[in-house]
């Protein structure tokens, strides 16, 4: 393995550790995943018992699996769970039987259009069993009797999720959410987990304005459980972002919140537009990842979703081709950089009031022009000061100033800091 030299390589190394684990919406694979993430950032792990009512849902029985295979008449395993956790239909009930291939076919899932790939399939809420395999493997299986075994358990247990909190200067929160339920899929969503983990580490080294709450939970039922258990405090959530598919070679895609004009929507549009990266902005739809839970009308939180290629938007999606070679250190590092920039904008996006609103204040005698001496963007910085003073009316934010002036947000925020220091504006 190549030496780890930077955040991209470190994130890829984390994905490599997480990738082989058999995860589902409950079970020991989720706990093992959180144990590894917990080596990088401290986690508060929550266990919610089977049968707990969570909004309109109920926490299901816990699923665990030890072994599974299809063996031919010689005892050779033609499909083996030990080779890939994708080989078993997620949440399969236990089975131990011998049957002809003609009967077995009804329990087999393949991708004829990609005959070398193994699909990812689940049956969470309907008792079923099955195997996923390459079409090439199925084509090579002769008629005859096959031993079929799935050594799994479905029993009362718990749904497991975890949180990590980076304290801020205020208790208002930004949530970062990523799903941890998919087995052996690198991009969907271990890359998202890795980016979230390293984002948390980066924020901990700063003194952020907002409190940042990271949620690592199984898809759908995990976010619903979190919302049910935090319904009385979600009014603290000012902004949010779901991270998924963060490491593939595609361009970045931001899916807006249900509101469409939430501050997180404006910030991501601004950051992506000014970065000159190829990107796409998508309207909200009530399908996708857990943004649809956070944005459900009863909560209507300002939560968007950032990915590279969105769900179902690439052939490798939910297949064995979503492997360690499909995600790259460079792509994850790029995703991390964009989120860090976006959160930097959120953290500094304030409204100010001009304390000298009658005519333009004399900046030179306050040393503000001198403070800009030697800068390559002196003229731009001067214009930023004038724009901030002009729009510092208590209604406009710094993002409003940046968008209206066409100036970079960082230049506008730096100008505001200088004017604040000179007591020409107040928050």
ABEGO torsion letter per residue (X at the ends): XBBBABAAAAAAAAAAAAAABBBBABEAAAAAAAAAAAAABBBBBBBBBBGBBBEABBBBBBBBBABBBBBBAAGBBABBAAABAAABBBGBBBBBBBBBAAAAAAABBBBAABAABBBBBBBAABBBBBBBBBAAAAAABBBEBBBBBBBBBBBBBBBBBBBBBBBBABABBBBBBBBAABBGBAAOAAAAAAAAAAAAAAAAABBBABBBBBBBBBBGAAAAAAAAAAAAAAAABABBBBBBGAABABBBBBBBBAAGABAAAAAAAAAAAAAGBBBBBBBBBABEBAAAAAABAAAGBBBBBBBBBBBGABAABGBAABBAAABBAAAAAAAAAAAAAAAAAAAABBBBBBABABEBBBAAAAGAAAAABGBAAAAAAAAAAAAAAAABAGABBAAAAAAAAGBBAAAAAAAAAAAAAAGABBX
